[in-house]
Amino acid sequence: MGLNASSLARMCDRPATASDARRNNENREYDSVLQLLVRSAETSQVRIRSSEILFQDDSDEDGSTSSISRAVPSPDSTAVQTNDLHNMVKLQSGERNWRRRGPKTRSIAHVLQEREFGMPFRNIFSKGDKCRITSRLLPNQKSPHSLNYMSKSFCGTYARNGDIFMTACQDCVIRVYDSSQGGFREIKSVAARDVGWSILDMAVSPDGVYFVYSSWSEYLHLCNVFGEHEVHQALPLFPDDRRFCIFSLQFSSDGREILGGANDKCLYVYDREVHHRSLKIQAHEDDVNTVSFADKTSQILFSGGDDGLCKVWDRRMLSEAHPKPVGVLAGHRNGITYIDSKGDGRYLITNSKDQTIKLWDVRAFSQKSAVEATRKAVDSQSWDYRWQRVPKRLLDHQKNLLGDTSLMTYRGHTVLQTLIRCHFSPEATTGQQYIYTGCASGRVVMYDVLTGKVVTTLSGHRGCVRDVSWHPYLPVLVSTSWDGTVCEWIYNSTCSFTGEGVRYEKVCAV
């Protein structure tokens, strides 16, 4: 019998005896062998698929495109291995503690037995111990709880507690689902207003009561998730340009402010308490595609744009008349599509049209020479990622730009057609030891933060995967695609699904 999240949670809640452990040893050994064989097969597929990158051959005079298998180079992990992040991730994920105990105690069964017998100096699991168990339950199987729409799906995200899941589509409808019992039970749908082309981004407030969405419009729109009375409020931003769009949205940690990045090169902050725009600065030389708060203080802001630069702003030192970032992170060869902060105010990742994700430490800003190298590289791009394939010459640039201060560069996914998102994996269940991203080839790609290698890929879409969201407490991941489907991915130790529903218990209670 395979090990799933429900059985694991029950094992963790029920004290195990020595006879239980002995009785399960044989089954565990067979299960481990099966998982090893399956994972070996999956790894081979991952290596093949990750190298299949479509690109346009520059030698083709007629502009036709070719499909050629290209090997993804081994990541250079030198910088991250000597950074504080290395020990931090090892500690948060429990890898450090488990290595000290030796190979005989690395299996889940042995660790559960050890806890009941009394671990050295304690008889309970630390957060790292819990993460070490739950981080093995990586989503690897598509569940039957998928959603199908008649139009492109742009956004799909869990609320902070994971009990609510929301989607936004090109049909101008935002759908709210109850995900507390597994799967999706629709509880509400909202017809979006003042939509140009499509809803482009959506964010849920920290308390899960409100959400905000944006489109090609001078307004943001705030709606309620729960409540007897319907709330659908327009929030004016008063831009100078008539053709205006907010590409990226995020609530502050207290839910009072909404941060946005726009096509007019500016960064906006809307204050919900005073019902007015509280900040507007010209942040980049081109579209601002993505914005993020660095941590819970909401004082440090990140922004990324089509100029290929990620800028760091301190609101305590910010002037609308003369905006100046406290630092710049340069190293991408093309525009940045998404930023995700680790949440500690120090580390962040950026996804880019140069087909890479980069990991950054804000304590190591880039010098002017690196900024100029990035600008030169971006200016040299003569292709449009929205409808062209990746130029061969771009993929040939595997070395970092001069002055690139990023800790790691992750390769193996494609960024085409739209602003594809990437995220750190949840802290509660994985210790943020993974990075996962959508892909233009219809996959979800997962990387190891410290090694840069592809851990697994999830294939099942026929169109570009634009958004991805991992449940904060369960081994469940949802991918949102332009093929009109929203797929739920679950953990299954046997990698075979019978079609019966699967219900998980929150393993963070171990």
HELIX and SHEET records of a PDB file:
HELIX    1   1 ALA A    5  ASP A   13  1                                   9    
HELIX    2   2 ALA A   18  SER A   50  1                                  33    
HELIX    3   3 THR A   78  GLN A   81  1                                   4    
HELIX    4   4 ASP A   84  GLN A   92  1                                   9    
HELIX    5   5 GLU A   95  ARG A  101  1                                   7    
HELIX    6   6 PRO A  103  THR A  105  5                                   3    
HELIX    7   7 ILE A  108  PHE A  117  1                                  10    
HELIX    8   8 LYS A  127  THR A  134  1                                   8    
HELIX    9   9 ARG A  315  MET A  317  5                                   3    
HELIX   10  10 LYS A  368  ASP A  379  1                                  12    
HELIX   11  11 LYS A  392  ASP A  396  1                                   5    
HELIX   12  12 GLU A  427  THR A  430  1                                   4    
HELIX   13  13 VAL A  507  ALA A  509  5                                   3    
SHEET    1   A 3 SER A  66  SER A  69  0                                        
SHEET    2   A 3 GLU A  52  GLN A  56 -1                                        
SHEET    3   A 3 VAL A 390  PRO A 391  1                                        
SHEET    1   B 3 GLN A 141  LYS A 142  0                                        
SHEET    2   B 3 THR A 485  ILE A 490 -1                                        
SHEET    3   B 3 LEU A 147  ASN A 148 -1                                        
SHEET    1   C 4 GLN A 141  LYS A 142  0                                        
SHEET    2   C 4 THR A 485  ILE A 490 -1                                        
SHEET    3   C 4 VAL A 476  SER A 481 -1                                        
SHEET    4   C 4 VAL A 465  TRP A 470 -1                                        
SHEET    1   D 4 SER A 153  TYR A 158  0                                        
SHEET    2   D 4 ILE A 164  CYS A 169 -1                                        
SHEET    3   D 4 VAL A 173  ASP A 178 -1                                        
SHEET    4   D 4 ARG A 185  ALA A 191 -1                                        
SHEET    1   E 4 ASP A 201  VAL A 204  0                                        
SHEET    2   E 4 TYR A 210  SER A 214 -1                                        
SHEET    3   E 4 TYR A 219  ASN A 224 -1                                        
SHEET    4   E 4 HIS A 232  PRO A 236 -1                                        
SHEET    1   F 4 ILE A 246  PHE A 251  0                                        
SHEET    2   F 4 GLU A 257  ALA A 262 -1                                        
SHEET    3   F 4 CYS A 266  ASP A 271 -1                                        
SHEET    4   F 4 HIS A 276  GLN A 282 -1                                        
SHEET    1   G 4 VAL A 288  PHE A 293  0                                        
SHEET    2   G 4 ILE A 300  GLY A 305 -1                                        
SHEET    3   G 4 CYS A 310  ASP A 314 -1                                        
SHEET    4   G 4 GLY A 327  LEU A 329 -1                                        
SHEET    1   H 4 ILE A 336  SER A 341  0                                        
SHEET    2   H 4 TYR A 347  SER A 352 -1                                        
SHEET    3   H 4 ILE A 357  ASP A 361 -1                                        
SHEET    4   H 4 MET A 408  TYR A 410 -1                                        
SHEET    1   I 4 CYS A 422  PHE A 424  0                                        
SHEET    2   I 4 TYR A 434  GLY A 438 -1                                        
SHEET    3   I 4 ARG A 443  ASP A 448 -1                                        
SHEET    4   I 4 VAL A 454  SER A 459 -1                                        
END                                                                             
